[in-house]
Each structure stands twice: as C-alpha cells, then as structure tokens.
Amino acid sequence: MEEANAFHCCATCIHFRVEKGASGVSYRCSRLTYETRPDYRFECWTPTERVRRLMEARQKPAE
C-alpha cells in the first residue's frame, strides 16, 4: 500500500501516546510499551480514524 507509506509513522497510530512529566515530554507506544519518537515506524502500525479517512480521500479519483 503505497499511500500508507506517506502516513506511516508512530504519531499517526492509535497506540501513540504523549506523556508529560516532571522530566519533560516523552512519547510511548501503548501497545508495545516502548518509548518511541513521532517519526519512528513499526510494523504494527494502526492508523487513527482521521488518518484512515484522509488516506481514503486521497485514493479516490478526482471528480
């Protein structure tokens, strides 16, 4: 799926979490429990509903 590659990153996944603490902001994958970065990619990527709609809209031919 070529279109997915344009969107595929942790920040667009349903499991991406931003955690603010005393030591600053950290990013975590709630599924894998890994600390991550917004631009990282894992094979378990599940796009958010907003990203799915955007991908679908871009796949439709122009009318």
PDB file of N, CA, C and O in Angstrom:
ATOM      1  N   MET A   1       0.852  -1.178   0.000  1.00  0.00           N
ATOM      2  CA  MET A   1       0.000   0.000   0.000  1.00  0.00           C
ATOM      3  C   MET A   1       0.895   1.236   0.000  1.00  0.00           C
ATOM      4  O   MET A   1       1.385   1.659   1.047  1.00  0.00           O
ATOM      5  N   GLU A   2       1.094   1.789  -1.141  1.00  0.00           N
ATOM      6  CA  GLU A   2       1.980   2.927  -1.308  1.00  0.00           C
ATOM      7  C   GLU A   2       1.500   4.159  -0.542  1.00  0.00           C
ATOM      8  O   GLU A   2       2.302   4.862   0.072  1.00  0.00           O
ATOM      9  N   GLU A   3       0.210   4.417  -0.577  1.00  0.00           N
ATOM     10  CA  GLU A   3      -0.355   5.591   0.100  1.00  0.00           C
ATOM     11  C   GLU A   3      -0.098   5.546   1.604  1.00  0.00           C
ATOM     12  O   GLU A   3       0.152   6.581   2.221  1.00  0.00           O
ATOM     13  N   ALA A   4      -0.157   4.369   2.190  1.00  0.00           N
ATOM     14  CA  ALA A   4       0.064   4.237   3.635  1.00  0.00           C
ATOM     15  C   ALA A   4       1.465   4.683   4.015  1.00  0.00           C
ATOM     16  O   ALA A   4       1.664   5.231   5.099  1.00  0.00           O
ATOM     17  N   ASN A   5       2.444   4.457   3.139  1.00  0.00           N
ATOM     18  CA  ASN A   5       3.816   4.857   3.452  1.00  0.00           C
ATOM     19  C   ASN A   5       3.941   6.352   3.670  1.00  0.00           C
ATOM     20  O   ASN A   5       4.805   6.795   4.427  1.00  0.00           O
ATOM     21  N   ALA A   6       3.096   7.135   3.021  1.00  0.00           N
ATOM     22  CA  ALA A   6       3.136   8.586   3.195  1.00  0.00           C
ATOM     23  C   ALA A   6       2.687   8.988   4.601  1.00  0.00           C
ATOM     24  O   ALA A   6       3.056  10.055   5.090  1.00  0.00           O
ATOM     25  N   PHE A   7       1.906   8.151   5.239  1.00  0.00           N
ATOM     26  CA  PHE A   7       1.353   8.450   6.561  1.00  0.00           C
ATOM     27  C   PHE A   7       1.953   7.600   7.673  1.00  0.00           C
ATOM     28  O   PHE A   7       1.824   7.950   8.846  1.00  0.00           O
ATOM     29  N   HIS A   8       2.601   6.501   7.337  1.00  0.00           N
ATOM     30  CA  HIS A   8       3.057   5.514   8.307  1.00  0.00           C
ATOM     31  C   HIS A   8       4.152   6.071   9.212  1.00  0.00           C
ATOM     32  O   HIS A   8       5.306   6.204   8.804  1.00  0.00           O
ATOM     33  N   CYS A   9       3.780   6.386  10.417  1.00  0.00           N
ATOM     34  CA  CYS A   9       4.725   6.757  11.471  1.00  0.00           C
ATOM     35  C   CYS A   9       3.989   6.662  12.799  1.00  0.00           C
ATOM     36  O   CYS A   9       2.758   6.653  12.833  1.00  0.00           O
ATOM     37  N   CYS A  10       4.729   6.593  13.872  1.00  0.00           N
ATOM     38  CA  CYS A  10       4.122   6.425  15.193  1.00  0.00           C
ATOM     39  C   CYS A  10       3.105   7.517  15.526  1.00  0.00           C
ATOM     40  O   CYS A  10       2.073   7.227  16.131  1.00  0.00           O
ATOM     41  N   ALA A  11       3.374   8.749  15.148  1.00  0.00           N
ATOM     42  CA  ALA A  11       2.490   9.857  15.505  1.00  0.00           C
ATOM     43  C   ALA A  11       1.090   9.721  14.910  1.00  0.00           C
ATOM     44  O   ALA A  11       0.161  10.367  15.395  1.00  0.00           O
ATOM     45  N   THR A  12       0.913   8.905  13.878  1.00  0.00           N
ATOM     46  CA  THR A  12      -0.404   8.731  13.250  1.00  0.00           C
ATOM     47  C   THR A  12      -1.071   7.422  13.664  1.00  0.00           C
ATOM     48  O   THR A  12      -2.088   7.037  13.088  1.00  0.00           O
ATOM     49  N   CYS A  13      -0.517   6.747  14.639  1.00  0.00           N
ATOM     50  CA  CYS A  13      -1.026   5.446  15.092  1.00  0.00           C
ATOM     51  C   CYS A  13      -1.943   5.608  16.310  1.00  0.00           C
ATOM     52  O   CYS A  13      -1.763   6.518  17.119  1.00  0.00           O
ATOM     53  N   ILE A  14      -2.917   4.718  16.425  1.00  0.00           N
ATOM     54  CA  ILE A  14      -3.844   4.767  17.561  1.00  0.00           C
ATOM     55  C   ILE A  14      -3.164   4.477  18.892  1.00  0.00           C
ATOM     56  O   ILE A  14      -3.713   4.802  19.944  1.00  0.00           O
ATOM     57  N   HIS A  15      -1.991   3.877  18.867  1.00  0.00           N
ATOM     58  CA  HIS A  15      -1.291   3.500  20.089  1.00  0.00           C
ATOM     59  C   HIS A  15      -0.282   4.539  20.571  1.00  0.00           C
ATOM     60  O   HIS A  15       0.327   4.366  21.627  1.00  0.00           O
ATOM     61  N   PHE A  16      -0.102   5.606  19.815  1.00  0.00           N
ATOM     62  CA  PHE A  16       0.878   6.647  20.151  1.00  0.00           C
ATOM     63  C   PHE A  16       0.372   7.496  21.308  1.00  0.00           C
ATOM     64  O   PHE A  16      -0.759   7.982  21.286  1.00  0.00           O
ATOM     65  N   ARG A  17       1.211   7.671  22.312  1.00  0.00           N
ATOM     66  CA  ARG A  17       0.856   8.463  23.483  1.00  0.00           C
ATOM     67  C   ARG A  17       1.934   9.494  23.770  1.00  0.00           C
ATOM     68  O   ARG A  17       3.125   9.212  23.639  1.00  0.00           O
ATOM     69  N   VAL A  18       1.513  10.682  24.160  1.00  0.00           N
ATOM     70  CA  VAL A  18       2.423  11.737  24.605  1.00  0.00           C
ATOM     71  C   VAL A  18       2.264  11.820  26.114  1.00  0.00           C
ATOM     72  O   VAL A  18       1.160  12.016  26.622  1.00  0.00           O
ATOM     73  N   GLU A  19       3.368  11.671  26.824  1.00  0.00           N
ATOM     74  CA  GLU A  19       3.332  11.699  28.278  1.00  0.00           C
ATOM     75  C   GLU A  19       4.158  12.879  28.771  1.00  0.00           C
ATOM     76  O   GLU A  19       5.341  13.002  28.453  1.00  0.00           O
ATOM     77  N   LYS A  20       3.520  13.744  29.552  1.00  0.00           N
ATOM     78  CA  LYS A  20       4.203  14.906  30.110  1.00  0.00           C
ATOM     79  C   LYS A  20       4.483  14.631  31.579  1.00  0.00           C
ATOM     80  O   LYS A  20       3.587  14.278  32.346  1.00  0.00           O
ATOM     81  N   GLY A  21       5.725  14.799  31.946  1.00  0.00           N
ATOM     82  CA  GLY A  21       6.114  14.560  33.326  1.00  0.00           C
ATOM     83  C   GLY A  21       7.077  15.623  33.811  1.00  0.00           C
ATOM     84  O   GLY A  21       7.368  16.588  33.103  1.00  0.00           O
ATOM     85  N   ALA A  22       7.562  15.438  35.014  1.00  0.00           N
ATOM     86  CA  ALA A  22       8.484  16.402  35.611  1.00  0.00           C
ATOM     87  C   ALA A  22       9.775  16.518  34.805  1.00  0.00           C
ATOM     88  O   ALA A  22      10.402  17.578  34.784  1.00  0.00           O
ATOM     89  N   SER A  23      10.170  15.443  34.149  1.00  0.00           N
ATOM     90  CA  SER A  23      11.422  15.456  33.380  1.00  0.00           C
ATOM     91  C   SER A  23      11.215  15.868  31.926  1.00  0.00           C
ATOM     92  O   SER A  23      12.160  15.843  31.137  1.00  0.00           O
ATOM     93  N   GLY A  24       9.992  16.247  31.563  1.00  0.00           N
ATOM     94  CA  GLY A  24       9.714  16.690  30.200  1.00  0.00           C
ATOM     95  C   GLY A  24       8.697  15.812  29.501  1.00  0.00           C
ATOM     96  O   GLY A  24       7.941  15.082  30.142  1.00  0.00           O
ATOM     97  N   VAL A  25       8.687  15.891  28.187  1.00  0.00           N
ATOM     98  CA  VAL A  25       7.727  15.152  27.375  1.00  0.00           C
ATOM     99  C   VAL A  25       8.388  13.882  26.851  1.00  0.00           C
ATOM    100  O   VAL A  25       9.534  13.909  26.402  1.00  0.00           O
ATOM    101  N   SER A  26       7.660  12.774  26.910  1.00  0.00           N
ATOM    102  CA  SER A  26       8.133  11.536  26.309  1.00  0.00           C
ATOM    103  C   SER A  26       7.026  10.965  25.436  1.00  0.00           C
ATOM    104  O   SER A  26       5.850  11.287  25.610  1.00  0.00           O
ATOM    105  N   TYR A  27       7.415  10.125  24.508  1.00  0.00           N
ATOM    106  CA  TYR A  27       6.472   9.515  23.575  1.00  0.00           C
ATOM    107  C   TYR A  27       6.557   8.011  23.761  1.00  0.00           C
ATOM    108  O   TYR A  27       7.645   7.450  23.889  1.00  0.00           O
ATOM    109  N   ARG A  28       5.390   7.361  23.775  1.00  0.00           N
ATOM    110  CA  ARG A  28       5.351   5.930  24.059  1.00  0.00           C
ATOM    111  C   ARG A  28       4.318   5.235  23.194  1.00  0.00           C
ATOM    112  O   ARG A  28       3.268   5.794  22.877  1.00  0.00           O
ATOM    113  N   CYS A  29       4.635   4.011  22.821  1.00  0.00           N
ATOM    114  CA  CYS A  29       3.662   3.150  22.148  1.00  0.00           C
ATOM    115  C   CYS A  29       2.939   2.380  23.247  1.00  0.00           C
ATOM    116  O   CYS A  29       3.559   1.590  23.958  1.00  0.00           O
ATOM    117  N   SER A  30       1.646   2.599  23.393  1.00  0.00           N
ATOM    118  CA  SER A  30       0.897   1.930  24.458  1.00  0.00           C
ATOM    119  C   SER A  30       0.727   0.439  24.179  1.00  0.00           C
ATOM    120  O   SER A  30       0.508  -0.338  25.109  1.00  0.00           O
ATOM    121  N   ARG A  31       0.823   0.031  22.929  1.00  0.00           N
ATOM    122  CA  ARG A  31       0.704  -1.383  22.579  1.00  0.00           C
ATOM    123  C   ARG A  31       1.997  -2.129  22.881  1.00  0.00           C
ATOM    124  O   ARG A  31       1.981  -3.176  23.530  1.00  0.00           O
ATOM    125  N   LEU A  32       3.114  -1.589  22.411  1.00  0.00           N
ATOM    126  CA  LEU A  32       4.402  -2.256  22.590  1.00  0.00           C
ATOM    127  C   LEU A  32       5.072  -1.897  23.909  1.00  0.00           C
ATOM    128  O   LEU A  32       6.005  -2.577  24.337  1.00  0.00           O
ATOM    129  N   THR A  33       4.607  -0.840  24.551  1.00  0.00           N
ATOM    130  CA  THR A  33       5.165  -0.267  25.784  1.00  0.00           C
ATOM    131  C   THR A  33       6.590   0.241  25.586  1.00  0.00           C
ATOM    132  O   THR A  33       7.349   0.343  26.550  1.00  0.00           O
ATOM    133  N   TYR A  34       6.958   0.560  24.352  1.00  0.00           N
ATOM    134  CA  TYR A  34       8.271   1.118  24.039  1.00  0.00           C
ATOM    135  C   TYR A  34       8.221   2.628  24.082  1.00  0.00           C
ATOM    136  O   TYR A  34       7.193   3.233  23.780  1.00  0.00           O
ATOM    137  N   GLU A  35       9.334   3.238  24.457  1.00  0.00           N
ATOM    138  CA  GLU A  35       9.471   4.667  24.230  1.00  0.00           C
ATOM    139  C   GLU A  35       9.772   4.813  22.746  1.00  0.00           C
ATOM    140  O   GLU A  35      10.526   4.018  22.184  1.00  0.00           O
ATOM    141  N   THR A  36       9.197   5.811  22.116  1.00  0.00           N
ATOM    142  CA  THR A  36       9.318   5.973  20.675  1.00  0.00           C
ATOM    143  C   THR A  36       9.471   7.446  20.328  1.00  0.00           C
ATOM    144  O   THR A  36       9.590   8.284  21.222  1.00  0.00           O
ATOM    145  N   ARG A  37       9.470   7.762  19.072  1.00  0.00           N
ATOM    146  CA  ARG A  37       9.503   9.135  18.569  1.00  0.00           C
ATOM    147  C   ARG A  37       8.368   9.256  17.546  1.00  0.00           C
ATOM    148  O   ARG A  37       7.965   8.250  16.961  1.00  0.00           O
ATOM    149  N   PRO A  38       7.855  10.448  17.324  1.00  0.00           N
ATOM    150  CA  PRO A  38       6.741  10.610  16.375  1.00  0.00           C
ATOM    151  C   PRO A  38       7.033  10.095  14.968  1.00  0.00           C
ATOM    152  O   PRO A  38       6.124   9.620  14.288  1.00  0.00           O
ATOM    153  N   ASP A  39       8.290  10.181  14.521  1.00  0.00           N
ATOM    154  CA  ASP A  39       8.615   9.775  13.156  1.00  0.00           C
ATOM    155  C   ASP A  39       9.100   8.329  13.025  1.00  0.00           C
ATOM    156  O   ASP A  39       9.417   7.900  11.916  1.00  0.00           O
ATOM    157  N   TYR A  40       9.166   7.577  14.099  1.00  0.00           N
ATOM    158  CA  TYR A  40       9.560   6.164  14.016  1.00  0.00           C
ATOM    159  C   TYR A  40       8.461   5.363  13.346  1.00  0.00           C
ATOM    160  O   TYR A  40       7.312   5.798  13.272  1.00  0.00           O
ATOM    161  N   ARG A  41       8.833   4.177  12.856  1.00  0.00           N
ATOM    162  CA  ARG A  41       7.871   3.272  12.207  1.00  0.00           C
ATOM    163  C   ARG A  41       8.027   1.869  12.770  1.00  0.00           C
ATOM    164  O   ARG A  41       9.143   1.370  12.918  1.00  0.00           O
ATOM    165  N   PHE A  42       6.912   1.240  13.081  1.00  0.00           N
ATOM    166  CA  PHE A  42       6.887  -0.163  13.482  1.00  0.00           C
ATOM    167  C   PHE A  42       5.877  -0.872  12.593  1.00  0.00           C
ATOM    168  O   PHE A  42       4.959  -0.237  12.074  1.00  0.00           O
ATOM    169  N   GLU A  43       6.030  -2.152  12.413  1.00  0.00           N
ATOM    170  CA  GLU A  43       5.151  -2.924  11.527  1.00  0.00           C
ATOM    171  C   GLU A  43       3.737  -3.090  12.093  1.00  0.00           C
ATOM    172  O   GLU A  43       2.829  -3.494  11.367  1.00  0.00           O
ATOM    173  N   CYS A  44       3.544  -2.789  13.351  1.00  0.00           N
ATOM    174  CA  CYS A  44       2.228  -2.963  13.979  1.00  0.00           C
ATOM    175  C   CYS A  44       1.338  -1.736  13.816  1.00  0.00           C
ATOM    176  O   CYS A  44       0.292  -1.645  14.459  1.00  0.00           O
ATOM    177  N   TRP A  45       1.730  -0.809  12.982  1.00  0.00           N
ATOM    178  CA  TRP A  45       1.038   0.470  12.802  1.00  0.00           C
ATOM    179  C   TRP A  45      -0.436   0.291  12.480  1.00  0.00           C
ATOM    180  O   TRP A  45      -0.798  -0.443  11.561  1.00  0.00           O
ATOM    181  N   THR A  46      -1.285   0.969  13.249  1.00  0.00           N
ATOM    182  CA  THR A  46      -2.721   1.031  13.005  1.00  0.00           C
ATOM    183  C   THR A  46      -3.093   2.508  12.960  1.00  0.00           C
ATOM    184  O   THR A  46      -3.081   3.181  13.991  1.00  0.00           O
ATOM    185  N   PRO A  47      -3.425   3.021  11.767  1.00  0.00           N
ATOM    186  CA  PRO A  47      -3.688   4.454  11.652  1.00  0.00           C
ATOM    187  C   PRO A  47      -4.928   4.886  12.433  1.00  0.00           C
ATOM    188  O   PRO A  47      -5.869   4.111  12.605  1.00  0.00           O
ATOM    189  N   THR A  48      -4.913   6.126  12.900  1.00  0.00           N
ATOM    190  CA  THR A  48      -6.078   6.677  13.581  1.00  0.00           C
ATOM    191  C   THR A  48      -7.215   6.828  12.563  1.00  0.00           C
ATOM    192  O   THR A  48      -6.985   6.783  11.355  1.00  0.00           O
ATOM    193  N   GLU A  49      -8.407   7.003  13.050  1.00  0.00           N
ATOM    194  CA  GLU A  49      -9.567   7.156  12.163  1.00  0.00           C
ATOM    195  C   GLU A  49      -9.397   8.365  11.250  1.00  0.00           C
ATOM    196  O   GLU A  49      -9.740   8.304  10.069  1.00  0.00           O
ATOM    197  N   ARG A  50      -8.885   9.433  11.774  1.00  0.00           N
ATOM    198  CA  ARG A  50      -8.658  10.651  10.974  1.00  0.00           C
ATOM    199  C   ARG A  50      -7.698  10.366   9.811  1.00  0.00           C
ATOM    200  O   ARG A  50      -7.936  10.805   8.686  1.00  0.00           O
ATOM    201  N   VAL A  51      -6.633   9.644  10.083  1.00  0.00           N
ATOM    202  CA  VAL A  51      -5.657   9.308   9.044  1.00  0.00           C
ATOM    203  C   VAL A  51      -6.275   8.353   8.031  1.00  0.00           C
ATOM    204  O   VAL A  51      -6.024   8.487   6.834  1.00  0.00           O
ATOM    205  N   ARG A  52      -7.075   7.392   8.484  1.00  0.00           N
ATOM    206  CA  ARG A  52      -7.756   6.472   7.547  1.00  0.00           C
ATOM    207  C   ARG A  52      -8.640   7.235   6.574  1.00  0.00           C
ATOM    208  O   ARG A  52      -8.632   6.968   5.372  1.00  0.00           O
ATOM    209  N   ARG A  53      -9.404   8.188   7.101  1.00  0.00           N
ATOM    210  CA  ARG A  53     -10.280   8.984   6.227  1.00  0.00           C
ATOM    211  C   ARG A  53      -9.470   9.784   5.216  1.00  0.00           C
ATOM    212  O   ARG A  53      -9.850   9.884   4.049  1.00  0.00           O
ATOM    213  N   LEU A  54      -8.364  10.349   5.660  1.00  0.00           N
ATOM    214  CA  LEU A  54      -7.507  11.108   4.765  1.00  0.00           C
ATOM    215  C   LEU A  54      -6.914  10.204   3.680  1.00  0.00           C
ATOM    216  O   LEU A  54      -6.862  10.594   2.514  1.00  0.00           O
ATOM    217  N   MET A  55      -6.475   9.020   4.047  1.00  0.00           N
ATOM    218  CA  MET A  55      -5.943   8.075   3.073  1.00  0.00           C
ATOM    219  C   MET A  55      -7.003   7.679   2.052  1.00  0.00           C
ATOM    220  O   MET A  55      -6.722   7.604   0.856  1.00  0.00           O
ATOM    221  N   GLU A  56      -8.218   7.425   2.526  1.00  0.00           N
ATOM    222  CA  GLU A  56      -9.320   7.059   1.624  1.00  0.00           C
ATOM    223  C   GLU A  56      -9.648   8.210   0.680  1.00  0.00           C
ATOM    224  O   GLU A  56      -9.885   7.991  -0.508  1.00  0.00           O
ATOM    225  N   ALA A  57      -9.662   9.424   1.198  1.00  0.00           N
ATOM    226  CA  ALA A  57      -9.975  10.576   0.370  1.00  0.00           C
ATOM    227  C   ALA A  57      -8.927  10.780  -0.706  1.00  0.00           C
ATOM    228  O   ALA A  57      -9.258  11.173  -1.824  1.00  0.00           O
ATOM    229  N   ARG A  58      -7.688  10.522  -0.391  1.00  0.00           N
ATOM    230  CA  ARG A  58      -6.604  10.699  -1.378  1.00  0.00           C
ATOM    231  C   ARG A  58      -6.572   9.577  -2.409  1.00  0.00           C
ATOM    232  O   ARG A  58      -6.012   9.749  -3.492  1.00  0.00           O
ATOM    233  N   GLN A  59      -7.163   8.440  -2.088  1.00  0.00           N
ATOM    234  CA  GLN A  59      -7.191   7.327  -3.040  1.00  0.00           C
ATOM    235  C   GLN A  59      -8.308   7.456  -4.058  1.00  0.00           C
ATOM    236  O   GLN A  59      -8.239   6.852  -5.128  1.00  0.00           O
ATOM    237  N   LYS A  60      -9.339   8.235  -3.741  1.00  0.00           N
ATOM    238  CA  LYS A  60     -10.461   8.410  -4.662  1.00  0.00           C
ATOM    239  C   LYS A  60     -10.031   9.263  -5.841  1.00  0.00           C
ATOM    240  O   LYS A  60      -9.328  10.258  -5.667  1.00  0.00           O
ATOM    241  N   PRO A  61     -10.450   8.880  -7.042  1.00  0.00           N
ATOM    242  CA  PRO A  61     -10.109   9.705  -8.217  1.00  0.00           C
ATOM    243  C   PRO A  61     -10.857  11.039  -8.169  1.00  0.00           C
ATOM    244  O   PRO A  61     -11.975  11.123  -7.660  1.00  0.00           O
ATOM    245  N   ALA A  62     -10.232  12.054  -8.698  1.00  0.00           N
ATOM    246  CA  ALA A  62     -10.847  13.398  -8.731  1.00  0.00           C
ATOM    247  C   ALA A  62     -12.073  13.384  -9.638  1.00  0.00           C
ATOM    248  O   ALA A  62     -12.053  12.802 -10.722  1.00  0.00           O
ATOM    249  N   GLU A  63     -13.114  14.021  -9.187  1.00  0.00           N
ATOM    250  CA  GLU A  63     -14.352  14.053  -9.981  1.00  0.00           C
ATOM    251  C   GLU A  63     -14.414  15.278 -10.846  1.00  0.00           C
ATOM    252  O   GLU A  63     -15.384  15.467 -11.579  1.00  0.00           O
TER     253      GLU A  63
END
